[in-house]
């Protein structure tokens, strides 16, 4: 049986019609502090959310990442697990 590649439209249709009803809920904020001497005080913040309603991901590089994080609604809600690396 010869395999065929899915078109972009078919892949998009499959992606947006996935069943997320059985996906376990996960809400997490990951802060990774830069270790290099040229980026002292900078870090990367990643905010992840997945569950029955789908998923989202947001990532940003900030100076004073904890100060920035305190302005985010996800952090203020207390629903997200905070991991600092």
C-alpha positions in Angstrom: 0.0 0.0 0.0 1.4 3.3 -1.0 1.4 6.1 1.6 0.4 9.6 0.6 1.3 12.8 2.3 -1.5 14.9 3.9 -2.1 18.3 2.4 -1.7 21.4 4.6 -5.5 21.8 4.7 -6.0 18.2 5.8 -3.5 18.5 8.6 -5.0 21.8 9.8 -8.5 20.2 9.7 -7.2 17.2 11.8 -5.4 19.5 14.2 -8.4 21.7 15.0 -10.7 18.7 15.4 -8.7 16.7 17.9 -10.6 15.4 20.9 -9.1 17.0 24.0 -11.8 15.7 26.4 -9.5 13.1 28.0 -6.4 15.3 28.3 -5.3 15.8 31.9 -5.3 19.4 33.0 -1.8 21.0 33.4 -1.0 24.6 34.2 2.6 25.5 34.7 4.9 28.5 34.7 8.6 27.7 34.0 11.2 30.3 34.7 14.8 29.6 33.5 17.4 32.1 34.7 20.3 32.9 32.2 23.6 31.7 33.5 25.9 33.6 31.1 27.9 36.6 32.2 26.4 38.8 29.4 22.8 38.2 30.4 22.9 38.6 34.2 19.5 39.3 35.6 17.7 38.0 32.5 15.5 34.9 32.2 13.0 33.1 30.1 9.4 32.6 31.2 7.2 29.9 29.7 3.5 29.7 30.5 1.9 26.4 29.6 -1.8 25.3 29.8 -3.4 22.1 28.5 -6.5 20.3 29.3 -10.0 19.4 27.9 -10.4 22.9 26.5 -7.2 22.6 24.3 -3.7 24.0 24.9 -1.7 27.2 24.9 1.9 28.2 25.3 3.6 31.5 25.7 7.3 32.2 26.0 9.2 35.5 26.6 12.7 36.6 27.5 12.8 39.3 30.2 15.1 41.3 32.4 14.0 40.7 36.0 11.7 37.8 35.1 10.1 37.5 38.5 9.1 41.2 38.5 7.5 40.7 35.1 5.8 37.5 36.2 4.1 39.3 39.1 2.2 41.4 36.5 0.7 38.3 34.7 -2.8 37.1 35.4 -1.8 33.5 35.3 0.7 34.0 38.2 -1.8 36.1 40.2 -4.6 33.4 39.8 -2.6 30.9 41.9 -3.8 28.1 39.6 -0.4 27.5 37.9 2.5 25.5 39.3 5.7 27.6 39.4 9.0 25.9 38.5 12.3 27.9 38.7 15.4 26.5 37.0 
